[in-house]
Amino acid sequence: MINIRSVLKFVSAVGIVIFLLFLIPVAVGYYYHENMLHHLYAVLGLLSLNVVIFLALKNHKMSFGIKESIVSVNAIWILLGIGGALPLYLQTGIDFSSAFFEAISGFTTTGATVFSNVEILPKSILFHRSLMHWIGGMGIIVLGVGLFPLINPSGSLSLFKAESTGISTDKITPKIKDTASKLWKVYLLFTIANILSLKFFGMDWFDAVNQAFATVSTGGFSTKNNSLGFWANNNGIMWTTIFFMIASGMNFLAHIRFLSGDLKSYNLEEIKWYLFLVALLSAILTFAHFDGFSDLYQDFMNSTFTISSIMTTTGFVSTDYSTWGNFSIALVLIATIIGANAGSTAGGPKVIRYLIYFKNISLEIRRSIKPDSIMSIFLDEKPIKSNIISSIFGFFALYMTTIFFVMIYLYARGYNEMTSLSTAMTTVGNVGPGFSLVGPAENYAFYSWYDKIVLSFAMIIGRLECYTVFILLSKTFWKKF
C-alpha cells in the first residue's frame, strides 16, 4: 500500500515553499497600488493549509519509494494548478477552468494563454504568471529535491528521477541535493543576466524581469499582447532573447560543468545536433519566406527567433509566422515536434531521443545486411543500454498516442484539422502557440471549460514525459511496489 502520510508530508512541504513565493506577486500588487486583499487571503489560506498538514505530520518518519515518488509528482502538479488558479480566478474574473488552464500552462512552461489582452491585467497577475513559469522551469521536483534531504536524508534520488523518466539522470555530485542546488544557482545566474541584458537594451525593469522569467524557463508568457513583437525593432532585445532561449534549451548540467571550468562541457552529440538543427531550420525558414523585396536581415532575425522559440518550447512570438506560407508552417511544425536538450527547461521529445532513435534504426538496417555482426549504439563514445533504447521507443509511442487522442478529441468536438493537430502538438509538447484558431496571434480562450481541463492534463502529461502519468493507470504499478 502507498504511504499516504509520506506523500502528504512531502507535498505539503513543497506547497509551503511555493505559496511563500506566491506572496511576492502580492507585494508587487501593493507596490503598484492594486487591491490585493482577495489575492492575499487566497495565498495565506493555501499556505496555512499546507503548514497545518505538515505540522500534523512533523513526527512522521517518511518512507519514500518509487510509488510514493510517482504519486507525489502527480499530486504536486494538481496542487499547483489549483493553487496557481485561485489568484487568477479572484483577480481577473475568469472562470475557474480557464484559471486552472492558465496556471497549468504557467507551471508546465507551455505559455498557452486564455487572455486576449494581457496588457490590461494587473501587474500582480502578470508577475504571478511569470513566477509560475520561473518556478516550473527548473522543475518543481528539483526544488523538492532540495527540500527532501531536510525531511528524509536517505531517499531523494527516486524523486529526482520521477520527473525525467526515459533518460537516466547524470549525477555530477555525490549527493543529489548538491546537484539540485547547483542547478538552481545556474538558473538564477541566467535569470539575472537576462534581466540586466534586457534592461541594458532599453526594456523597463518590470518588463525585463517578467520577460526574463519567461525566457529562462522557456515558458513564453509575456506582458505584451504582441509578445516580443512589441520590441521587434529593438535588435538588442531580440538577439538577447534568442541567446537565452537557446542557452536555456541546452542541458543545464553542461552549463554547470562549463562554469566549473570544464571547457569541453558542450562537446556533446546532443548539444551539437541541437545547435545545428536550430541554425539549419532558421536558415531554411529565412529563405522560405524571403520574397526578394523584404529586409533579409529582419527575415533572418525573425526566422531565427521563431525557430529558437518553438524548438525550445518557449512560445514567444516576434511576428505572425502563420502568414508565411505552407512550407514555412511545415518547418515550424518540425521544430515543434523536436524539442531541445534533455536536462533543460524545455519540453518536447528532446534531441537526444531522436539521436538514439535514428542510431537504432541505422543499426537495424546494418544488422539486416550483416546479420552475424555484433553491433552496438554509442552516444558520445559510450554504449547505450538496451533498456534505455526500449524506454525511448516506449516514450515515443506514448507521446504520439497522447497527441493522437488529444487531436481526435478536439476534431470530434468540431474544431478544424489544423487547430486540432497544432493544439495537440503544442499542449503535449509544452510549446504554446500553434496554428489556425490557436495561431501566434490568437489564444485558447474559445475552448469550452471541459476542453480546457482536457488540455490542462495534456500539458501535465507532456511535462512529466508521459510515463510518470500513465504509470498510474497500471495495475502492476499498484500491486508490485
C-alpha positions in Angstrom: 0.0 0.0 0.0 1.1 3.5 -0.7 2.4 5.5 2.3 -0.2 8.4 2.2 1.3 10.2 5.2 4.7 10.4 3.5 3.2 11.7 0.3 1.1 14.3 2.2 4.1 15.5 4.2 6.3 15.9 1.2 3.6 17.6 -1.0 2.8 20.0 1.9 6.5 20.8 2.3 6.8 21.8 -1.4 3.4 23.6 -1.1 4.8 25.7 1.7 7.7 26.9 -0.3 5.6 27.6 -3.4 2.9 29.5 -1.6 5.5 31.6 0.3 6.9 32.6 -3.1 3.3 33.5 -4.1 3.5 36.3 -1.6 5.9 38.1 -4.0 3.1 38.9 -6.5 1.1 40.2 -3.6 3.9 42.6 -2.7 4.2 43.6 -6.4 0.5 44.4 -6.4 0.7 46.6 -3.2 3.7 48.4 -4.8 1.5 49.3 -7.8 -1.4 50.3 -5.5 -3.6 47.4 -6.6 -6.4 45.9 -4.4 -4.7 42.7 -3.2 -7.0 41.7 -0.3 -8.6 38.7 -2.0 -5.3 37.6 -3.6 -3.6 37.8 -0.2 -6.4 35.8 1.6 -6.1 33.1 -1.1 -2.4 32.8 -0.8 -2.5 32.8 3.0 -5.3 30.2 3.0 -3.2 27.9 0.8 -0.1 28.5 2.8 -1.9 27.8 6.1 -3.5 24.6 4.9 -0.1 23.2 3.8 1.5 24.4 7.1 -1.2 22.6 9.1 -0.8 19.4 7.2 3.0 19.5 7.5 2.9 20.2 11.3 0.3 17.5 11.8 2.8 15.0 10.2 6.0 16.5 11.6 6.8 13.5 13.7 6.0 11.0 10.9 9.2 9.3 9.7 8.9 9.3 5.9 9.2 6.2 3.8 9.7 7.1 0.2 9.9 4.6 -2.6 9.1 4.8 -6.3 5.3 4.5 -5.8 5.3 7.5 -3.3 7.6 9.4 -5.7 5.4 9.0 -8.7 2.2 9.8 -6.8 3.8 12.9 -5.2 4.9 14.2 -8.6 1.4 14.0 -10.0 -0.2 15.3 -6.8 2.1 18.4 -6.8 1.1 19.4 -10.3 -2.6 19.2 -9.4 -1.9 21.2 -6.2 -0.1 23.8 -8.2 -2.8 24.0 -10.8 -5.4 24.7 -8.2 -3.2 27.0 -6.1 -2.0 28.9 -9.1 -5.5 29.3 -10.4 -7.0 30.9 -7.3 -5.4 34.3 -7.7 -6.2 34.4 -11.4 -9.8 33.5 -10.6 -10.2 36.1 -7.9 -8.3 38.9 -9.5 -9.4 38.7 -13.2 -12.9 37.3 -13.1 -12.3 34.4 -15.5 -14.0 31.1 -14.8 -12.1 28.5 -12.7 -11.4 26.1 -15.6 -9.7 29.0 -17.5 -7.7 29.9 -14.4 -6.7 26.3 -13.9 -5.7 26.1 -17.6 -3.6 29.3 -17.3 -1.9 28.0 -14.1 -1.1 24.6 -15.6 0.2 26.4 -18.7 2.3 28.5 -16.5 3.9 25.8 -14.3 4.4 23.4 -17.2 6.0 26.4 -19.1 3.7 25.8 -22.0 2.8 29.5 -22.4 -0.7 28.9 -23.9 -3.0 31.6 -22.6 -6.7 32.3 -22.3 -6.2 36.1 -22.1 -6.7 38.1 -25.3 -5.5 41.3 -23.8 -2.7 40.8 -21.2 -1.8 44.5 -21.1 -5.0 45.3 -19.1 -4.2 42.7 -16.4 -3.0 43.9 -13.0 0.8 44.0 -12.5 0.4 41.4 -9.7 -1.2 38.9 -12.1 1.4 39.5 -14.8 4.1 38.8 -12.3 2.1 35.8 -10.9 2.0 34.3 -14.4 5.7 34.8 -14.9 6.6 33.5 -11.5 4.7 30.2 -12.2 6.9 29.9 -15.3 10.1 30.5 -13.4 9.2 28.0 -10.7 8.1 25.4 -13.2 11.0 25.9 -15.5 13.7 24.1 -13.5 11.1 21.7 -12.2 9.0 21.6 -9.1 10.6 18.3 -8.3 14.2 19.7 -8.4 13.0 22.3 -5.9 11.6 19.4 -3.9 14.9 17.5 -4.0 16.5 20.5 -2.3 13.8 20.2 0.5 13.7 16.4 0.7 17.0 15.9 2.5 15.8 18.1 5.3 12.9 15.7 5.8 14.3 12.4 4.8 18.1 12.4 4.1 18.2 8.9 2.6 15.7 8.9 -0.2 15.8 11.9 -2.6 17.2 10.1 -5.7 14.0 8.3 -6.5 12.1 11.5 -6.6 14.7 13.3 -8.7 14.3 10.6 -11.4 10.5 10.6 -11.3 10.2 13.8 -13.3 12.6 12.7 -16.0 11.8 9.1 -16.9 13.3 7.7 -20.1 16.7 9.2 -19.9 18.9 8.3 -16.9 19.8 11.2 -14.7 23.5 12.1 -14.6 24.5 12.9 -11.1 27.5 15.3 -11.2 27.9 15.4 -7.4 27.8 12.6 -4.9 24.6 14.0 -3.3 21.6 14.7 -5.5 20.7 17.7 -3.3 24.0 19.3 -4.2 23.2 18.8 -7.9 19.8 20.4 -7.3 21.5 23.4 -5.6 23.9 23.9 -8.4 21.0 23.7 -11.0 19.2 26.5 -9.1 22.3 28.6 -8.8 22.9 28.4 -12.6 19.2 29.0 -13.2 19.3 32.1 -11.1 22.5 33.3 -12.7 20.9 33.0 -16.2 17.8 34.9 -15.0 19.8 37.8 -13.5 22.0 38.0 -16.6 18.9 38.0 -18.9 17.2 40.8 -16.8 20.3 43.0 -16.9 20.8 42.5 -20.6 17.2 43.4 -21.4 17.4 46.4 -19.2 20.6 47.5 -20.9 18.9 47.4 -24.3 16.0 49.6 -23.1 13.4 47.4 -21.5 12.0 48.7 -18.2 12.6 46.8 -15.0 9.1 45.2 -14.7 9.0 44.0 -18.3 12.7 42.8 -18.1 12.0 40.7 -15.0 8.9 39.2 -16.5 10.4 38.5 -19.9 13.5 37.0 -18.4 11.4 34.7 -16.1 9.5 33.5 -19.2 12.7 33.2 -21.3 15.0 31.2 -19.0 12.1 28.9 -18.0 11.3 28.5 -21.8 7.7 29.5 -20.8 6.5 32.2 -23.2 4.1 34.3 -21.1 4.7 38.0 -22.0 3.5 41.3 -20.6 2.5 42.5 -24.1 -0.2 41.4 -26.4 2.3 41.2 -29.3 4.7 39.2 -27.1 8.3 40.0 -28.0 6.9 41.5 -31.3 6.4 44.6 -29.2 10.1 45.1 -29.2 10.6 43.7 -32.8 12.5 46.9 -33.8 15.0 46.6 -31.0 17.7 44.2 -32.3 19.4 44.1 -28.9 16.3 42.8 -27.1 15.6 40.3 -29.9 19.1 38.8 -30.1 19.4 38.7 -26.3 16.1 36.8 -26.1 17.3 34.4 -28.9 20.6 33.8 -27.0 18.9 33.0 -23.7 16.2 30.8 -25.3 18.9 28.7 -27.0 21.0 28.6 -23.8 18.0 27.6 -21.7 17.2 24.8 -24.2 20.7 23.3 -23.5 21.5 20.7 -20.8 21.9 22.6 -17.6 24.4 20.0 -16.4 26.7 21.1 -19.2 26.3 24.8 -18.1 27.3 23.7 -14.6 30.4 21.9 -15.8 31.4 24.9 -18.0 31.1 27.3 -15.2 33.2 24.9 -13.1 36.0 25.2 -15.6 35.3 22.3 -18.0 35.7 23.9 -21.4 34.7 20.7 -23.2 31.3 20.5 -21.4 29.4 21.4 -24.5 31.2 18.9 -26.7 28.3 16.5 -26.6 26.5 15.0 -29.6 23.1 16.2 -28.4 24.2 19.8 -27.9 26.0 19.9 -31.3 23.0 18.4 -33.1 20.6 20.8 -31.3 22.6 23.9 -32.3 23.0 22.5 -35.9 19.2 22.0 -36.2 18.4 25.5 -34.8 20.9 27.0 -37.4 19.7 24.8 -40.3 15.9 25.4 -39.7 16.5 29.1 -39.2 18.4 29.4 -42.5 15.8 27.4 -44.4 12.9 29.3 -42.9 14.6 32.6 -43.8 14.8 31.8 -47.5 11.4 30.1 -47.4 9.5 33.3 -46.8 12.0 35.8 -48.2 10.4 37.4 -51.3 13.3 39.3 -52.7 11.9 42.7 -51.6 11.8 42.4 -47.8 14.7 43.1 -45.5 16.8 39.9 -45.5 18.3 40.7 -42.1 14.9 41.2 -40.5 13.7 38.0 -42.1 16.7 36.2 -40.7 16.3 37.6 -37.2 12.5 36.7 -37.2 13.2 33.3 -38.5 15.9 32.6 -36.0 13.7 33.9 -33.2 10.8 31.8 -34.4 12.8 28.5 -34.6 14.6 29.2 -31.3 11.3 30.0 -29.6 9.4 27.0 -31.0 12.2 24.4 -30.8 13.0 25.4 -27.1 9.2 25.3 -26.5 9.3 28.9 -25.2 6.5 30.1 -27.4 7.4 33.8 -27.7 6.3 35.4 -30.9 8.0 38.2 -32.8 5.7 38.2 -35.9 2.8 36.3 -37.2 4.7 33.5 -38.9 1.4 31.7 -39.8 1.2 34.0 -42.8 4.5 32.9 -44.3 3.0 30.0 -46.3 2.6 26.3 -46.0 6.3 25.4 -46.4 7.2 27.7 -43.5 4.4 26.3 -41.4 5.7 22.8 -42.1 9.2 23.9 -40.8 7.7 25.3 -37.6 5.8 22.1 -37.1 9.1 20.2 -37.4 10.6 22.4 -34.8 7.6 21.9 -32.6 8.0 18.1 -32.6 11.7 18.1 -32.0 12.3 20.0 -28.7 15.6 20.9 -27.2 18.0 19.1 -24.9 17.4 16.7 -22.0 18.2 18.4 -18.7 17.0 21.7 -20.0 13.9 23.7 -19.0 12.3 22.9 -22.4 9.5 20.5 -23.1 9.1 18.3 -26.2 10.6 14.9 -27.0 14.3 16.2 -26.8 17.0 15.9 -29.4 18.8 13.0 -27.5 15.8 10.7 -28.0 15.9 11.4 -31.8 19.6 10.7 -31.9 19.2 7.3 -30.2 16.1 6.6 -32.2 17.8 7.1 -35.6 21.0 5.5 -34.4 19.0 2.4 -33.6 17.2 2.4 -37.0 20.6 2.7 -38.7 21.8 -0.2 -36.5 18.9 -2.4 -37.5 19.5 -1.7 -41.2 23.1 -2.7 -40.8 22.1 -5.8 -38.9 19.8 -6.8 -41.8 22.7 -6.5 -44.2 25.2 -8.3 -41.9 23.1 -10.4 -39.5 26.1 -12.2 -37.9 27.8 -8.9 -36.9 27.9 -7.8 -33.3 26.9 -4.1 -33.2 26.0 -1.5 -30.5 24.8 2.1 -30.4 27.2 4.7 -29.0 26.4 8.2 -27.8 29.5 10.4 -27.0 31.6 7.2 -27.3 29.5 5.5 -24.6 27.4 2.4 -25.3 23.6 2.8 -24.9 22.0 0.1 -22.9 19.1 -1.8 -24.4 16.7 -0.8 -21.6 17.3 2.9 -22.5 16.5 2.2 -26.1 13.3 0.3 -25.2 12.3 3.2 -22.9 12.8 5.7 -25.7 10.7 3.8 -28.1 8.1 3.4 -25.4 8.2 7.2 -24.8 7.7 8.0 -28.5 4.7 5.5 -28.6 3.1 7.2 -25.5 3.9 10.7 -26.7 2.5 10.2 -30.2 -0.5 8.3 -28.8 -1.3 11.2 -26.5 -1.1 13.7 -29.3 -3.3 11.5 -31.4 -6.0 11.1 -28.8 -6.0 14.8 -28.0 -6.2 15.7 -31.7 -9.1 13.2 -32.3 -10.9 14.5 -29.2 -10.7 18.1 -30.5 -11.6 17.2 -34.0 -14.6 15.2 -32.8 -15.6 18.4 -30.8 -15.9 20.2 -34.2 -12.6 22.1 -34.5 -10.8 22.1 -37.8 -7.9 19.8 -38.7 -5.0 22.3 -38.2 -6.5 23.7 -34.9 -6.9 20.1 -33.6 -3.4 19.0 -34.7 -1.4 22.0 -33.6 -3.3 22.3 -30.3 -2.5 18.7 -29.5 1.2 19.1 -30.5 1.7 22.4 -28.7 0.0 21.4 -25.4 1.6 17.9 -25.1 4.9 19.5 -26.3 4.5 22.4 -23.9 5.1 24.9 -26.8 2.1 27.2 -26.6 1.2 28.9 -29.9 0.0 26.7 -32.8 -1.8 27.4 -36.0 -5.3 28.3 -37.2 -7.5 29.2 -34.2 -4.5 28.9 -31.8 -2.1 30.6 -34.1 0.6 33.1 -32.9 -1.8 36.0 -33.0 -4.6 34.0 -31.2 -5.2 32.4 -27.8 -7.0 29.5 -26.2 -10.0 31.4 -24.6 -12.6 30.0 -27.1 -12.3 26.4 -25.8 -15.0 25.2 -23.5 -14.4 24.5 -19.8 -14.1 20.8 -20.3 -11.8 21.3 -23.3 -9.5 23.4 -21.1 -9.4 20.6 -18.4 -8.5 18.0 -21.1 -5.8 20.3 -22.5 -4.5 21.0 -18.9 -3.9 17.3 -18.4 -2.4 17.1 -21.8 0.2 19.7 -20.7 0.9 17.8 -17.5 1.4 14.6 -19.4 3.8 16.3 -21.7 5.7 18.0 -18.9 6.1 14.7 -17.0 7.1 13.0 -20.2 4.2 10.5 -20.3 5.5 7.6 -18.2 5.0 9.4 -14.8 1.3 9.9 -15.5 0.4 6.8 -17.4 2.1 4.5 -14.9 -0.8 5.4 -12.5 -3.1 3.5 -14.9 -1.1 0.3 -14.5 -2.4 -2.4 -12.2 1.1 -3.8 -12.0 2.4 -0.4 -10.5 -0.1 -0.6 -7.7 0.4 -4.3 -7.0 4.1 -4.7 -7.4 5.5 -1.9 -5.4 
